[in-house]
Amino acid sequence: MKRQLPAGLWSALAPPLAVLAALVVGGGLVAARGRSPWEIYGVLAREAFGNSYGFGQVLFKATTLCATGLAAAVAFRAGLFNVGAEGQMVLGGLAAAAAALALPAGAPALVALPCAALAAAAAGAAWSSVAGGLRARFGVHEVIATILLNFIGIALANWILVTHFAQFETLHTAEIPSAARAARLETWVPGFRGAPVNTTVILQAFLCVGVAVVLWRTRWGFEVRAVGQSEAAARAAGIPVRRRMVEAMAVSGALAGLAATNFVQGYKYYFEEGFSADAGFRGIAVALLARSHPLAMVPAALLFGALDRGGFVLSRYVPKEFVDVLQALVLFFVVVFGPALRSLAQRRAARG
């Protein structure tokens, strides 16, 4: 009797196959323009991983994408679709800057750093809880609610910025105190000199592990995943479905809010209009590639971070939209291969 691959292993093949397929199709597009795919992908790899500075840029971009990817993943596990990470991240960034600026002069780093980060998480959680509450109480679909809340949240943050924090008609706040700033990794790794990667990358690594532990090793995590699998079954088992929905959306929003600390506390040291650069939306793609597993979020975020970094120099060889096309192809093939491989595994299992 032939040994069958576990169904979970078949499902795990989808992300690497999606990346490979995207590279093949992308290579075909490059070849159609008369360029060598090996040359283009060589430049991409060299700029992203060929030197410490480039890798530092990749880590910086991946840190934000990992955070927004985690935010999307927690919501996915609860059967929810949080499309509002962009607005939650923007409000989190403003809250982090405002909290840091409100601290008394001379506040130590042990107080200032966590206060600003907690303010970012609280703002994101509060904003996402609105969508969670509307879904749980009135059945309003969270996709519609979070999309609309994105517009409201970003407009609200910009209004507060212009009316209360803008410096001499600029579109950013004053710089936060040094005590509230995350240290650059170049302090300990000279090769990262000039790259904005900072200690929030360590925070995100711990969050990936922490979220994995919470989702798979705690009762709360089990109940959230049960709600995501079947609301009816979870309700029949005595799980407070509505409460878990709101809580999962709050955790998702808190993670999205924390994504802003990479920029506000670790890079520019102020909140700036438009700083998010659509990281909230791209985090959804990262979560899909990682199949909503917190530990897989790291390689997925690194891939998208590397594509972002390489895109800056690829414009000399191919149209600058090539990287966007490549990212879209990865997402497309993940969506295609996931169900296809699951169906194949089920047919093979049925045949024995």
N, C-alpha and C positions, 0 to 999 in steps of 0.2 A: 504494500500500500504506500502510495506516495505521501511524503510529509508535506503538509500544507503550511504556508506562511501564515502567521497570526494576522487577523484582520487589522489590528492596530498597526502592524508593520506595513501592510499594504497602504494604509492611510498616510503613514509617515513618509512614504515615497513621493507623495504629491509635491511638497515644496521643492526638493532638489530637482525633480523632473521639470517642474515649472520654470525654475531658473535656467536649467539647461536648454529647454525649448525656447525660452525668451532670447537667450544668447544666440541660438542657431538662427532664429528668425531675424534678430537684429543684425547678425552677421550677413545674412542675405540682403538686407536693406543697404548695408554699407557697401557690399560688393556690387550692388546694382548702380551705385554712384561712382564706381570705378576705384574704390579704395580697398585696401586689404583689411579684412576683419581682424587678422592677427595683429596688424599694426595698431588699429584703434583700441582693441582690448588690451594690448600691451601698454599703450599710453595710459589707459584707464587704471590698470593695475599698478603701474609705476607711480602715478600721481597719488594714488590712494594708500599704497602700502610700501612703496619703494624707498621712502625716507621717513624719518621721525616726524618732521614737520607735517607732511602730508597725512600720516597716520593720526597725528594729533588733531588735525582738522576733521578727519573721519570720526574720531571718538567724540569730538564736540557735537557734530551733527547727529551722530547715533544716540547720544545721551538724550536729547530732546525727543527723538523718534521712539526710543525705547519707552520713555515715560508715557507718551500719548498712545503708543501701542498697548502698554499695560492697561491704560484706561479703557480702551476699546475692548480688550480681552476680558476684563472683569465683567463688563456689561454683557458681552457675548455669552459668558458662562451662565449668566442669569436669564438667558433668553431675550436679552434686550439689545438694542442697537443705538449706542450713544454716538450720534453724529455731531454732538455739541462740544467736543473737546477743544475746538478752536476758541469759542467764546469763553469756555471755562479757563483755558490757559491764559487768555488776555486778561480776564478779571483777576486771575491768580497773580499775574505779573504786576498789575497795578497794586494789589493788596500787599504784595511783598515789598514793593518800593515804599508805599505809604507807611507800612508798619516800621520799616527800617528808619525812615525819616522822622517818625514820631517818637522814637526812642530817645531818652534823655542823653545828653552829651556824656561821653565817657562810659557808656554801657559796654561791658566786656563782650568779647566774641562769643563766649559760652551762652550768653543771653541773646545777643543780637542775631546771630546766625539762625538758631532754631525759631526765634520769634518771627522773623521774616518768612522762613519756609513754612511755618505753621499757618501764617496768615494766607499764604498762597494756597495751601491745601484747603483751608476753611472756606475761602472764597469760591474755589472750584466746586467743593462739595455742596455748598449752599445753592449755587446756581444749578447744578445738575439735579439736586433734590427736587427742584420745581418740576422738572420733566418727570422724575420718578413718581412724585406725588400725583401728578395729573394722570399718569398711566394707571397707578394703583387705585386711585379713588374714582376717576371718571372714565377710565378706559381710553384716554387720549393717546394715540400712538406716539411712542417716544421719538421716532424718526422725525415726524412733523414738529413735535414740540421742541426738540433740540435744534433743529434747523432754524426755526423762528427765534429761539432764544439766542442763537449765535448772533443774529443781526442786532437783537436788543442789547445783548451783553457787550458786543464790540462798540456799538454806538454809545452806550452808557459809559463805558470805560474812557472813550475818547472825549466825551462831554466833561467828565470829571477831570480828566487830564488838562483840557484846555482851560477850564474855569478855576481849577484849584492848584495845579501843579506845574503847568507849562512855564518854562524859563525863557523870558524875553521873546515871546512869540514862537519859540521852538516847539517841537512836538514830542518832548520828553521831559521827565521830571528832573529835579536836581539829583546829583550823584548821591548814592546812599553812603552812610559812614563806612569807613574801612573795616570796622568790627563786624559788619553784616555781610562782608564780601567773602565768597568762597575762594580759597587759594588756587592759583594756577599750578598745574602739574609741572610746569617748567622750573618751578622752585626746586624740585627734586630730580627731575629728568631734563638735563640741559638740551637734549635733542628736540624737545617740544618747544624750544624757545620761539616765541612769536605766535604759536598756536593757542587758541582760546580754550583748549580743553582744561577743565578744572575739577575740583574734588566732588562736584555733583555727579560725576561719572561713577564714583564709588558709591554714592547714595543710591543711584539707580541700580547698580549691581546688587546691593543688599535688598532693594525693593523687589527685584525679580525673584530672589530666593524667598523673601518674606511672603510675597503674594502666593507663590507656589505652595508654601507650607500652610498658609491660611486656607487656601482652596481645597487642598487634599489631605490635610491633617487636623482639621478642626470641624466641630459640629456645624458652625456657621457656614463654612465653606461647602460642606456636604449639602446643607439645605439650599444654599444658593444654586449649586449645580443641579440639585433635584428640581428646583423651580424652572431652571433652564431646560431640563429634559422634558418635563410635563407638569404644567401648572395643576391640572386636575389630579394627577397622582400625588403631587406634593401636598395639595390641600387635603386629600383623603388621608394622608399620613400624619396630618396634624401640624404641618409646617405653616407658619404664618406667611402666606405667599405675598400679600401686599407689603408687609413690613420688609421682607427680604428684598423685594424689588426696589423699594425706596433706598434701603441700605446699600444695595449693590450699586445703584446709580450714584449715591453719595460718595462711595469709595472710588468709583470710576472718575467722578469729577475732582476728587481730591488729588488723584494721581495726575490728572490733566493739569490741575493748578500747579502742582509741584514741577511740571515740565518747564514752567517759566523761570524757575530759579537758575537754570543753566545760563540763561541770558542775563537776567536782572542781577543776580548775585555773583555769577561767575564770569561774565564777559564784559558787558557795557557798564554795569553798575548803575543803571537807571532803567526806568520803564519808558519805552518808546513806542509810538504808534506804528503798527504794522510789523512789530518784531517777530511775530509768530511764523510768518512766511508759510502759511498753510500746513504747518506741522501737525495740527490737530486732525486734518483730513488725511494726511499721509500716514498718520499713525494707524488708521484703519487698515491700510494696505499692509503695514508691518504686522499687525495682529493676524490678518488673514494668512500671510505667508508663514507665520509662526504657529498657525492653527490654534491660536488663543492659548498657547502654553507659555507661562511666564518665563521659563528657562530658555525656550526657543526664541524669545524676543530679542536676546542679545545678538545672535548671528543674523537674524532678520534685519534688525536695526543697523548693524554694521554693513550689510549689503546695500541698503538704501543710502546710508551715509557715504559709502564709497562711491556710489553712482552720483550723488550730489557733488562730492568733491571732484571727481573726474570730469564732470560736466563743465567745470569752469575752463578747462584747457581743451576739451574736445571740440569746442566751437571753431578751432583753427583747422580742423580736419573734416568735420561733418556739421550739418545744421545743429544749432544748440538744442533744438527740440528732440534730438535723438535720445538723450537720456530720459526725457519724459515718456517717449514711446517705449523705451526699454522697461521702465518701471511699470507702465500700463500692461505690457506683454506679460511680465511676471505675474501680475495680479490676475490677468485673464486666464493664464494657464493654471494657476492655483485653483480658480473656480471650476475650470474644465476638468482637471485631473482628479480633484478630490472625489466628486461623485462617481467618476468613471472607474477609479481604482476600488472604491468601496463596492461598486456593483460587480466588478470582476472578482473581488474576494468572496462576495456572497455566492456567485455562481460556482466558483471553484469549491467552496465549502459544501454547497448543495450536491455537487457531483461526488463529494467524498474523496 
